[in-house]
Amino acid sequence: MGFASSAFAGAWPPKRAHAVSFGGFAPESGSMYRNRRAELYGELRNALEPKRRAREMLKLPAERWPPKKRFLSIPPDDAKLREELAVLPKSYDGDGRLRLPPKSRSPGGDRREPTVRELLGGRSHDRADALVLALYA
């Protein structure tokens, strides 16, 4: 379970904290995502992928950008965050829903698929989870 607060999104004081069950159902997206965790990481992926209009706008000087236009990017010097996001494959389950590898091994869990912790050499992916929760807030 994670918590997202509007404080991470720049609002202070925070309006409220949201409990986020990463393994819970993803109600807002119907059947596009296997669970809430896959939904949040899928939406982060969508926010980070530059669209054609955005790429064209970035060629212009900042003063010519439309008002209230926002972009999301990852700091270039945060190698750990980039690594945590890079190990997450874009894969789908048998029903065509976006799914992610498990965060850690559960007792009796499937040993064929590596966990995110294993993909990161035993390290947790706290930075990536924090970014996802901040975007959700």
C-alpha positions as CSV (number, residue, x, y, z in Angstrom):
1,M,0.0,0.0,0.0
2,G,1.3,3.4,-0.9
3,F,0.1,6.9,-0.1
4,A,-0.2,9.8,-2.5
5,S,-0.6,13.3,-1.3
6,S,-1.2,16.5,-3.2
7,A,1.9,17.9,-1.4
8,F,4.1,16.0,-3.8
9,A,2.3,17.7,-6.7
10,G,3.3,21.1,-5.4
11,A,0.2,22.0,-3.4
12,W,0.8,23.1,0.2
13,P,-0.6,22.4,2.6
14,P,-1.7,19.1,1.3
15,K,-5.4,18.8,0.8
16,R,-5.6,15.1,1.7
17,A,-3.8,11.8,1.4
18,H,-5.0,9.0,-0.9
19,A,-4.5,5.4,0.0
20,V,-3.4,3.5,-3.1
21,S,-3.5,-0.3,-3.1
22,F,-1.1,-1.2,-5.9
23,G,-2.5,-4.7,-6.1
24,G,-6.1,-3.5,-6.2
25,F,-8.4,-3.3,-9.2
26,A,-8.0,-0.4,-11.6
27,P,-11.5,1.0,-11.7
28,E,-10.9,4.1,-13.7
29,S,-9.4,2.3,-16.7
30,G,-11.7,-0.7,-17.1
31,S,-9.8,-3.6,-18.5
32,M,-6.7,-1.8,-19.9
33,Y,-4.7,-2.6,-16.8
34,R,-4.3,-5.8,-14.7
35,N,-4.3,-3.9,-11.4
36,R,-3.9,-0.4,-9.9
37,R,0.0,-0.6,-10.0
38,A,0.0,-1.4,-13.7
39,E,-2.5,1.5,-14.2
40,L,-0.3,4.0,-12.4
41,Y,2.8,3.0,-14.2
42,G,1.0,2.8,-17.5
43,E,-0.2,6.4,-17.0
44,L,3.3,7.5,-16.0
45,R,4.6,6.0,-19.3
46,N,1.9,7.9,-21.2
47,A,2.8,11.1,-19.5
48,L,6.5,10.7,-20.3
49,E,6.1,9.7,-23.9
50,P,6.4,12.9,-26.0
51,K,3.6,13.5,-28.4
52,R,4.1,15.0,-31.9
53,R,2.5,18.3,-30.9
54,A,4.8,18.5,-27.8
55,R,7.9,17.8,-29.8
56,E,7.0,20.6,-32.3
57,M,6.3,23.0,-29.4
58,L,9.7,22.2,-27.8
59,K,11.4,23.5,-30.9
60,L,9.9,27.0,-30.1
61,P,11.3,29.5,-27.6
62,A,9.6,29.1,-24.2
63,E,7.9,32.5,-24.5
64,R,5.9,31.2,-27.6
65,W,4.5,28.2,-25.7
66,P,0.8,28.2,-25.1
67,P,-0.2,29.2,-21.5
68,K,-0.7,26.4,-18.9
69,K,1.2,23.9,-21.0
70,R,3.0,21.4,-18.8
71,F,5.5,18.6,-19.4
72,L,6.7,15.8,-17.3
73,S,10.3,14.7,-17.5
74,I,12.8,12.8,-15.4
75,P,15.8,14.6,-14.0
76,P,18.9,13.7,-16.2
77,D,21.1,13.2,-13.1
78,D,18.8,10.7,-11.3
79,A,20.3,7.5,-12.6
80,K,18.6,5.3,-10.0
81,L,15.2,6.5,-11.0
82,R,15.9,5.9,-14.6
83,E,17.2,2.4,-13.8
84,E,14.1,1.7,-11.8
85,L,11.8,2.7,-14.6
86,A,13.9,1.0,-17.4
87,V,13.6,-2.5,-15.9
88,L,9.8,-2.5,-16.1
89,P,8.9,-4.2,-19.4
90,K,5.8,-3.3,-21.3
91,S,4.0,-6.6,-21.3
92,Y,0.4,-7.8,-21.4
93,D,-1.5,-10.6,-19.8
94,G,-3.7,-13.2,-21.6
95,D,-6.6,-10.7,-21.6
96,G,-4.5,-7.9,-23.3
97,R,-4.2,-5.9,-20.1
98,L,-0.9,-4.1,-19.2
99,R,0.9,-6.0,-16.4
100,L,4.1,-5.5,-14.5
101,P,6.5,-8.1,-12.9
102,P,5.9,-8.7,-9.2
103,K,7.6,-6.3,-6.8
104,S,8.9,-9.1,-4.7
105,R,8.6,-12.9,-4.4
106,S,5.5,-14.1,-2.5
107,P,5.6,-17.5,-0.8
108,G,4.7,-20.1,-3.4
109,G,4.8,-17.5,-6.2
110,D,5.8,-18.1,-9.8
111,R,9.6,-18.4,-9.9
112,R,9.9,-18.2,-13.7
113,E,9.4,-14.5,-13.8
114,P,12.0,-12.2,-12.1
115,T,10.8,-9.7,-9.6
116,V,11.5,-6.0,-9.9
117,R,13.8,-6.3,-6.9
118,E,15.7,-9.1,-8.6
119,L,15.9,-7.0,-11.8
120,L,17.4,-4.2,-9.7
121,G,20.0,-6.4,-8.1
122,G,18.2,-6.7,-4.8
123,R,17.4,-3.0,-4.5
124,S,13.8,-1.7,-4.0
125,H,12.3,0.7,-6.5
126,D,11.3,3.4,-4.1
127,R,12.0,6.4,-6.4
128,A,9.8,5.0,-9.1
129,D,7.0,4.3,-6.7
130,A,7.3,7.9,-5.3
131,L,7.1,9.4,-8.8
132,V,4.1,7.3,-9.7
133,L,2.3,8.3,-6.4
134,A,3.2,12.0,-7.0
135,L,1.7,11.8,-10.5
136,Y,-1.4,10.1,-9.1
137,A,-1.9,12.8,-6.4
